[in-house]
Amino acid sequence: MSLSGMRVHGKRSRAVRIALTAVLGLLAAVALASPSSSTAAAQTSTLTVATNGDDANPGTVAAPLRTIQRAVDLAEPGTVIQIRGGTYDPSVNIRIQKSGTASQPITMRAYGGEHVVIDGEKMPNTPAPLGESYPRIERGAIHVAGDWWRFEDLEIINGPYGIFAIESDNNIYRDLVTRENYETGLHLVLDSSDNQVINLDSYGNRDPRKNGESADGLAIKQGTGSGNTVVGARLWNNADDGFDSWEFLSPIRIEDSVAWGNGVNRWGFPEWEGDGNGFKLGRGDTDHVVTNSIAFDNAVGGFIDNGNTASLRLENNTAWDNGGSGFLFNRSTSTLNRNLSVSNGSGVHLGPSGGSGNSWDIKDDWSNADLVSTGTSTIKGPREADGSIPATDFLLPRDHPDLGADFSGDGGNTGDPGRYEAEDAPATCAGSIDANHSGFSGTGFCNTDNASGAAARFTVEAAGSGTATVKIRYANGGSSARPADIVVNGSTAQPISFETTGAWANWATAAVTLRLNAGNNAISLTATGSDGLPNIDYLDVTTGAA
């Protein structure tokens, strides 16, 4: 698809594959302080940890702390814990039992792009004895029981779970590696809402205490909570499944993710119980959504409902070369549109589920010859500098551009964004066009009325039908998120939550993937809360998304 008649600003860049359905709040960079005591350190905005530090130090770059746990204990809302490169191997897991706030989340991240490894091999239960359980507080090399945290650019290995998050909300897990842990790599459990998992690589996780029964790459299980999203995950060679939502009773949204090689006994466990599915979406009665994702070379299934009796939605996904069924949705009443199934062991089993535009609706005899490429090296290779999965034509169908998952980047287009300013006609604003906060583009921004239903509306022209990445620039200086619906051509495409940015002059970008028609498309951002929308600056529209 190409877009025409747009004002283009800035340098040419390839469209980013990852479409975020929720927004990361801006984290302000703050000058380092050098307090004279560890008590004073708790009042600073930044705490530094290094392998050669000392927990009696104030936590500056020049005098860092030694342990991550000490930094956690000192942290307050707004604190950034920056960890210098190296391997940290505590004998007890890192326990997070405090919370940030919506306007002041607590961040734990690698310092300046340095490589940080948290190794749990010395912790209890690595592994736990066969058939035994162990206390929840000991689960996870990082145990999360707090809200409003940001975990960024960390590698967690050999833990009793990698990260175990329990009854925790509004956390972001971004650019993490969780590998070779003695249970699931990243595990969210019980009542958990509005968590975001972005660009996770989780692989080689195994569970000797259960002979492969429950070690997944990523699991969101046994609870409830709205707004949990997974974007850009790669989940491979785990003992049980790539992704598992066992008995999580609220919808989860998964986008732009890949699962392969799961369910194979690589460890020689004597009584193997690994399930071996790419994306396992049950049990319970919950309408999970999976879009633009790939499951390949898993021991059993690609995408399965696993006894979920609800109406799941799967759009533009690809299952290839799995040992069992590519799509198994015979116990749900799900809707599957434009999915591709090729070279799987037992084809597709839908039962009462339906949909349209899938490969099995088009023809019966699909083969590898129908695909542009079956080479896996790129999609398994190093991520891009921005954390996204590298662009590849892996498993693209030759003659059906709207079928299956597409990780090809901008699809051959330039990637130039078309910018639509909120203050320029034909855009309309249910409020006023203001210019009283700095940092906006153009001549102003849309400040809607504080009311549910207040909207910023845009008209986007597309030369052909297809999908596009739409980036929404906004500022939310309020104390809480502002929810909205994105409405395309009169139909609600998806909800979105505009998180607080801390100040009205702090601008953030939310990216979503939308399907557009040829010609003019009406895109409306419509508030669903009484505070209205955040201030809306512009839309950037780029072709070649999912």
Legacy VTK file of the C-alpha trace (Angstrom):
# vtk DataFile Version 3.0
C-alpha trace
ASCII
DATASET POLYDATA
POINTS 546 float
0.000 0.000 0.000
1.207 3.528 -0.648
-0.141 6.775 0.711
-0.395 9.916 -1.363
-1.025 13.608 -0.918
0.757 13.894 2.441
3.051 16.448 4.023
6.309 14.640 4.810
8.785 15.975 7.356
12.119 14.689 8.616
14.529 12.076 7.323
13.517 8.981 5.460
13.415 5.903 7.732
12.237 2.291 7.433
8.897 1.671 9.122
9.295 0.013 12.487
7.710 -3.402 12.700
6.541 -3.164 16.260
3.135 -1.549 16.717
2.595 -0.626 20.319
-0.992 -0.712 21.602
-0.125 1.023 24.771
2.173 3.926 25.586
5.437 4.199 27.526
5.491 7.289 29.724
8.471 9.635 29.269
11.221 9.187 31.861
12.956 12.493 32.474
16.750 12.450 32.617
17.854 13.980 35.902
21.260 15.205 37.022
23.164 12.864 39.328
23.428 13.871 42.958
26.143 12.997 45.481
24.503 12.880 48.922
26.651 12.359 51.969
24.781 9.332 53.284
22.669 6.418 52.128
19.680 8.092 53.754
20.144 11.041 51.446
20.450 8.665 48.514
16.827 7.697 48.962
15.911 11.290 48.086
17.814 11.383 44.786
16.231 10.569 41.447
19.017 8.251 40.288
20.756 5.359 42.026
23.713 3.597 40.413
24.709 -0.032 41.050
28.010 -1.595 40.002
29.796 -4.883 40.613
32.626 -2.992 42.335
30.308 -0.842 44.438
29.519 -0.803 48.147
26.078 -0.713 49.742
27.381 1.915 52.168
27.941 4.261 49.215
25.433 6.946 48.257
24.657 5.346 44.897
26.242 7.867 42.547
28.197 6.971 39.435
31.423 7.757 41.287
30.351 5.859 44.425
27.859 3.184 43.345
25.955 0.668 45.407
26.954 -3.003 45.225
23.589 -4.806 45.169
20.453 -4.268 43.171
18.369 -5.102 46.245
19.896 -2.172 48.145
18.898 0.156 45.323
15.375 -1.292 45.357
15.144 -0.736 49.105
16.195 2.921 48.717
14.026 3.655 45.691
11.059 5.973 45.868
8.535 6.976 43.203
10.459 8.529 40.337
13.765 6.820 41.100
15.861 5.460 38.231
18.024 2.484 39.212
20.824 2.317 36.645
22.959 -0.819 36.696
26.516 -0.837 35.364
27.569 -3.692 33.103
28.574 -7.058 34.512
27.098 -10.152 36.124
25.192 -9.946 39.418
24.690 -13.269 41.207
22.873 -12.736 44.520
22.161 -15.678 46.807
18.586 -14.471 47.408
16.217 -13.213 44.742
15.641 -9.496 44.174
12.322 -8.640 45.833
10.252 -5.670 44.746
7.499 -4.965 47.254
6.930 -1.242 46.770
5.343 0.813 44.010
5.931 3.880 41.921
3.083 6.081 40.769
1.511 6.919 37.412
3.424 10.196 37.207
6.588 8.839 38.874
7.253 5.217 37.967
10.366 3.498 39.278
12.794 2.364 36.595
15.390 -0.422 36.685
17.614 -0.471 33.624
21.098 -1.028 32.290
23.382 1.978 32.459
24.101 3.561 29.109
23.467 0.417 27.066
25.971 -1.678 29.044
25.310 -5.423 29.239
23.775 -6.434 32.564
23.235 -10.084 33.543
21.330 -11.122 36.665
22.287 -14.745 37.356
20.073 -16.646 39.801
22.112 -19.850 39.967
23.025 -19.266 43.639
19.405 -18.689 44.687
17.297 -21.368 46.395
15.322 -23.700 44.104
17.635 -23.586 41.113
16.301 -26.113 40.582
13.679 -27.138 43.099
13.509 -30.910 43.696
11.404 -33.031 41.358
7.713 -32.820 42.237
8.115 -30.212 44.975
6.822 -26.671 45.266
8.437 -23.737 47.021
7.323 -20.421 48.574
6.024 -17.796 46.205
8.344 -15.156 47.612
11.303 -17.225 46.369
9.981 -17.379 42.810
11.785 -15.295 40.224
15.341 -14.051 40.099
13.382 -10.785 40.153
10.179 -11.086 42.199
7.754 -8.266 41.409
4.911 -7.443 43.802
4.691 -3.721 43.068
3.060 -1.403 40.542
4.352 1.279 38.176
7.795 -0.175 37.512
9.846 -0.095 34.293
12.351 -2.887 33.613
14.585 -2.205 30.626
17.556 -3.786 28.863
18.357 -6.563 31.362
19.275 -10.239 30.924
17.976 -12.660 33.570
19.320 -16.238 33.645
19.268 -19.369 35.819
16.603 -18.079 38.190
13.740 -19.862 39.982
11.644 -18.290 37.180
13.319 -15.380 35.439
10.860 -12.664 36.454
7.869 -13.663 38.592
5.293 -10.868 38.874
2.313 -11.371 41.169
-0.719 -9.100 41.545
1.124 -6.188 39.970
-0.225 -3.508 37.642
1.032 -0.908 35.177
4.505 -2.363 34.780
6.558 -2.291 31.586
8.994 -5.080 30.682
11.000 -3.803 27.733
14.024 -5.127 25.815
14.609 -7.991 28.240
16.231 -11.398 27.785
15.012 -14.176 30.090
16.864 -17.372 29.270
17.691 -20.759 30.745
15.724 -20.208 33.929
14.401 -23.072 36.062
10.797 -22.216 35.238
9.054 -19.717 32.955
11.165 -16.827 31.697
8.619 -14.076 32.437
5.550 -15.052 34.464
2.624 -12.769 35.382
0.099 -14.321 37.747
-3.131 -13.543 39.629
-4.830 -10.138 39.384
-2.611 -8.112 37.057
-3.668 -5.220 34.823
-2.194 -2.887 32.215
1.191 -4.550 32.000
3.217 -4.251 28.797
5.747 -6.794 27.551
7.743 -5.249 24.707
10.566 -6.819 22.666
11.127 -9.786 24.983
13.505 -12.604 24.020
12.763 -15.629 26.225
14.350 -18.984 25.451
15.749 -22.205 26.836
13.660 -22.057 30.009
13.093 -25.468 31.627
11.627 -26.962 34.797
13.368 -30.107 36.119
10.927 -30.231 39.024
8.042 -30.784 36.553
9.745 -32.570 33.634
8.869 -29.784 31.222
5.220 -29.353 32.212
5.173 -25.603 32.867
8.334 -23.752 31.789
7.146 -21.317 29.104
8.857 -18.420 27.440
6.122 -16.045 28.613
3.069 -16.795 30.731
0.169 -14.637 31.909
-1.819 -17.086 34.018
-4.458 -17.793 36.626
-5.872 -14.337 37.190
-7.761 -11.392 35.774
-6.938 -7.881 34.702
-7.524 -5.757 31.622
-5.011 -4.061 29.390
-2.182 -6.601 29.355
-0.329 -6.491 26.029
2.560 -8.356 24.410
4.368 -6.744 21.480
7.436 -7.951 19.609
8.196 -11.039 21.722
10.360 -13.941 20.497
9.802 -17.134 22.489
11.832 -20.194 21.554
13.190 -23.565 22.650
11.305 -23.514 25.959
10.345 -26.772 27.663
6.576 -26.251 27.575
5.088 -23.517 25.369
6.162 -20.240 23.859
3.228 -18.294 25.322
0.618 -19.618 27.769
-2.472 -17.853 29.163
-3.773 -20.752 31.293
-6.914 -19.612 33.175
-6.247 -15.899 32.799
-9.802 -14.630 32.594
-9.378 -11.202 31.000
-8.417 -10.493 27.375
-4.723 -10.321 26.511
-3.528 -8.771 23.265
-0.489 -10.206 21.451
1.047 -8.491 18.420
4.068 -8.928 16.161
5.467 -11.901 18.071
7.158 -15.169 17.120
7.340 -18.580 18.839
9.385 -21.549 17.644
11.057 -24.755 18.758
9.041 -25.132 21.973
8.215 -28.467 23.613
11.341 -30.445 22.700
13.167 -32.382 25.442
16.596 -30.816 25.060
17.550 -31.640 28.656
16.933 -35.381 28.771
14.192 -35.218 31.397
13.167 -38.828 32.164
9.351 -38.455 31.966
8.810 -35.685 29.461
5.628 -33.599 29.888
6.296 -30.529 27.754
3.278 -29.489 25.629
5.060 -27.810 22.735
2.741 -25.091 21.410
3.679 -21.715 20.017
0.748 -19.721 21.419
-1.539 -21.512 23.884
-4.593 -19.362 24.599
-6.601 -21.095 27.317
-8.141 -22.373 29.480
-11.112 -20.316 30.659
-13.624 -18.160 28.822
-11.683 -15.159 27.566
-11.517 -13.266 24.275
-7.765 -13.012 23.710
-6.511 -11.328 20.517
-3.453 -12.333 18.459
-2.350 -10.383 15.392
0.610 -10.485 12.999
2.412 -13.304 14.793
4.203 -16.480 13.679
4.418 -19.950 15.205
6.788 -22.400 13.529
8.670 -25.602 14.245
6.960 -26.194 17.581
6.635 -29.800 18.721
2.836 -29.762 18.678
0.567 -26.811 17.833
1.014 -23.386 16.346
-1.961 -21.462 17.776
-4.492 -23.302 19.990
-7.477 -22.354 22.157
-6.530 -25.009 24.744
-10.117 -25.458 25.869
-10.914 -21.749 25.985
-14.649 -21.594 25.268
-14.780 -17.869 24.419
-14.540 -15.959 21.140
-10.877 -15.345 20.496
-9.776 -13.249 17.542
-6.787 -14.156 15.364
-5.881 -11.988 12.393
-2.932 -12.144 9.993
-1.004 -14.888 11.774
1.112 -17.659 10.244
1.615 -21.256 11.398
4.311 -23.207 9.558
5.990 -26.567 10.036
4.543 -27.308 13.483
4.273 -30.941 14.524
0.496 -30.844 15.020
-2.236 -28.440 14.007
-1.392 -24.988 12.732
-4.637 -23.593 14.179
-6.656 -25.605 16.710
-9.810 -23.733 17.745
-12.376 -26.505 17.970
-13.516 -25.791 21.540
-14.139 -22.066 21.150
-16.301 -19.873 18.945
-13.400 -17.834 17.667
-13.003 -15.610 14.621
-9.981 -16.194 12.389
-9.324 -13.820 9.508
-6.491 -13.770 6.934
-4.382 -16.404 8.714
-1.928 -18.670 6.876
-1.311 -22.353 7.623
1.390 -24.220 5.668
3.214 -27.556 6.116
1.884 -28.355 9.597
1.469 -31.927 10.798
-2.311 -31.985 10.979
-3.624 -28.885 9.250
-6.400 -26.752 10.769
-9.190 -27.748 13.183
-11.820 -25.092 13.796
-14.947 -26.805 15.106
-17.524 -24.017 15.687
-14.989 -21.268 14.992
-15.049 -19.398 11.699
-13.832 -16.363 9.811
-12.770 -15.406 6.312
-9.849 -14.799 4.015
-7.684 -17.530 5.543
-5.388 -19.756 3.508
-7.805 -22.685 3.909
-10.608 -20.487 2.564
-8.543 -19.706 -0.536
-7.269 -23.182 -1.483
-6.407 -26.576 -0.011
-2.960 -27.353 -1.351
-0.554 -24.847 0.184
3.147 -25.733 0.194
6.536 -24.145 0.803
6.624 -23.252 -2.870
3.871 -20.715 -2.162
6.158 -18.807 0.227
8.754 -16.162 -0.587
11.218 -17.556 1.956
11.484 -20.317 4.550
14.923 -19.205 5.726
14.912 -18.588 9.479
18.276 -16.909 10.022
17.044 -13.305 9.918
14.011 -13.631 12.153
16.189 -15.541 14.650
19.029 -13.048 14.336
20.051 -10.004 16.351
17.388 -7.400 16.958
17.542 -3.968 15.398
19.046 -1.070 17.367
15.560 0.033 18.415
14.789 -3.442 19.794
12.488 -4.492 16.963
12.577 -7.869 15.251
14.718 -7.608 12.092
12.849 -7.143 8.845
12.469 -10.314 6.791
10.280 -11.804 4.078
10.132 -15.074 6.056
6.918 -17.007 5.267
5.361 -14.251 3.173
2.942 -15.764 0.624
3.908 -14.995 -2.948
0.534 -14.028 -4.359
-1.605 -12.958 -1.399
-0.206 -9.758 0.192
-2.931 -9.478 2.845
-2.535 -13.067 4.065
-0.619 -14.171 7.149
1.963 -12.324 9.213
4.283 -9.794 7.604
7.643 -8.896 9.152
9.044 -7.358 5.985
9.411 -3.823 7.321
7.929 -1.162 5.068
6.835 -3.665 2.440
8.987 -2.038 -0.211
7.691 1.494 0.351
9.935 4.375 1.334
8.837 4.400 4.939
8.353 8.164 4.825
5.646 9.211 7.292
2.703 11.285 6.215
2.100 13.857 8.921
-1.398 15.059 9.778
-1.378 18.016 12.143
-4.335 18.288 14.534
-4.716 22.024 13.791
-4.869 21.687 9.987
-8.118 21.070 8.100
-9.717 18.706 7.389
-8.737 17.602 10.930
-11.238 18.694 13.585
-10.998 19.047 17.353
-13.867 18.795 19.847
-12.358 21.574 21.933
-9.795 24.210 21.028
-6.522 24.503 19.131
-4.013 25.796 21.668
-0.333 26.726 21.680
0.316 27.412 25.376
2.597 24.407 26.029
5.977 24.173 24.320
7.350 21.338 22.218
4.482 20.839 19.779
4.805 20.530 16.010
3.231 22.940 13.555
1.203 25.864 14.912
-0.712 24.226 17.745
-2.372 21.141 19.197
-5.858 19.832 19.900
-7.029 20.373 23.488
-10.355 18.554 23.715
-13.161 19.222 26.139
-12.991 17.312 29.418
-15.759 14.907 28.513
-16.317 11.377 27.365
-16.867 11.363 23.609
-14.616 14.353 22.945
-12.634 13.567 19.813
-9.785 14.578 17.547
-10.607 13.556 13.985
-8.293 13.165 11.008
-8.732 12.293 7.338
-5.976 10.029 6.004
-5.666 9.305 2.293
-4.448 5.885 1.148
-3.692 4.952 -2.452
-4.638 1.328 -1.779
-6.106 -0.885 0.911
-3.787 -2.389 3.500
-2.268 -1.660 6.871
-0.262 1.228 8.242
1.550 2.208 11.406
-0.097 5.277 12.898
1.946 7.172 15.478
0.010 9.537 17.722
1.989 12.333 19.378
0.374 13.510 22.587
0.995 15.077 25.995
-0.810 14.137 29.203
0.175 16.305 32.134
-2.657 14.947 34.249
-2.277 12.551 37.149
-3.781 9.513 35.433
-4.064 7.829 32.061
-6.721 8.974 29.612
-8.482 6.117 27.804
-9.865 6.388 24.305
-11.133 4.395 21.348
-9.509 4.553 17.934
-12.332 4.587 15.395
-11.567 3.963 11.711
-14.254 4.654 9.129
-16.998 4.453 11.736
-15.895 1.198 13.417
-13.921 0.928 16.632
-10.515 -0.515 15.722
-9.063 -0.792 19.224
-8.906 0.916 22.613
-5.841 2.843 23.707
-4.642 4.265 27.000
-2.709 7.532 26.853
-0.452 7.295 29.884
0.627 10.357 31.802
3.765 12.072 30.495
4.394 14.003 33.704
3.871 17.499 32.275
1.896 19.150 29.466
5.143 20.116 27.718
6.383 16.507 27.747
5.362 14.840 24.493
5.187 11.083 23.899
4.296 8.882 20.932
1.857 5.965 20.844
2.026 3.640 17.829
-0.803 1.422 16.613
-1.443 -0.681 13.525
-4.609 0.149 11.583
-6.127 -1.294 8.428
-7.036 1.409 5.913
-9.168 1.420 2.785
-8.180 2.897 -0.554
-9.082 6.596 -0.655
-9.932 8.759 2.327
-10.116 7.191 5.780
-11.703 8.837 8.819
-9.596 8.210 11.942
-11.078 9.425 15.197
-9.474 9.419 18.639
-12.513 9.403 20.912
-12.245 9.815 24.679
-13.933 7.165 26.808
-13.208 8.867 30.135
-14.589 12.040 31.683
-11.246 13.887 31.397
-11.340 13.803 27.606
-8.246 13.197 25.494
-4.692 14.275 26.218
-3.426 17.106 24.048
-3.020 15.726 20.523
-0.236 17.126 18.328
-0.346 15.058 15.125
-0.578 11.644 13.462
2.344 10.175 11.529
1.195 7.491 9.101
3.646 4.977 7.619
2.822 2.084 5.312
3.975 -1.505 5.582
2.726 -2.465 9.064
1.312 -5.846 10.035
LINES 1 547
546 0 1 2 3 4 5 6 7 8 9 10 11 12 13 14 15 16 17 18 19 20 21 22 23 24 25 26 27 28 29 30 31 32 33 34 35 36 37 38 39 40 41 42 43 44 45 46 47 48 49 50 51 52 53 54 55 56 57 58 59 60 61 62 63 64 65 66 67 68 69 70 71 72 73 74 75 76 77 78 79 80 81 82 83 84 85 86 87 88 89 90 91 92 93 94 95 96 97 98 99 100 101 102 103 104 105 106 107 108 109 110 111 112 113 114 115 116 117 118 119 120 121 122 123 124 125 126 127 128 129 130 131 132 133 134 135 136 137 138 139 140 141 142 143 144 145 146 147 148 149 150 151 152 153 154 155 156 157 158 159 160 161 162 163 164 165 166 167 168 169 170 171 172 173 174 175 176 177 178 179 180 181 182 183 184 185 186 187 188 189 190 191 192 193 194 195 196 197 198 199 200 201 202 203 204 205 206 207 208 209 210 211 212 213 214 215 216 217 218 219 220 221 222 223 224 225 226 227 228 229 230 231 232 233 234 235 236 237 238 239 240 241 242 243 244 245 246 247 248 249 250 251 252 253 254 255 256 257 258 259 260 261 262 263 264 265 266 267 268 269 270 271 272 273 274 275 276 277 278 279 280 281 282 283 284 285 286 287 288 289 290 291 292 293 294 295 296 297 298 299 300 301 302 303 304 305 306 307 308 309 310 311 312 313 314 315 316 317 318 319 320 321 322 323 324 325 326 327 328 329 330 331 332 333 334 335 336 337 338 339 340 341 342 343 344 345 346 347 348 349 350 351 352 353 354 355 356 357 358 359 360 361 362 363 364 365 366 367 368 369 370 371 372 373 374 375 376 377 378 379 380 381 382 383 384 385 386 387 388 389 390 391 392 393 394 395 396 397 398 399 400 401 402 403 404 405 406 407 408 409 410 411 412 413 414 415 416 417 418 419 420 421 422 423 424 425 426 427 428 429 430 431 432 433 434 435 436 437 438 439 440 441 442 443 444 445 446 447 448 449 450 451 452 453 454 455 456 457 458 459 460 461 462 463 464 465 466 467 468 469 470 471 472 473 474 475 476 477 478 479 480 481 482 483 484 485 486 487 488 489 490 491 492 493 494 495 496 497 498 499 500 501 502 503 504 505 506 507 508 509 510 511 512 513 514 515 516 517 518 519 520 521 522 523 524 525 526 527 528 529 530 531 532 533 534 535 536 537 538 539 540 541 542 543 544 545
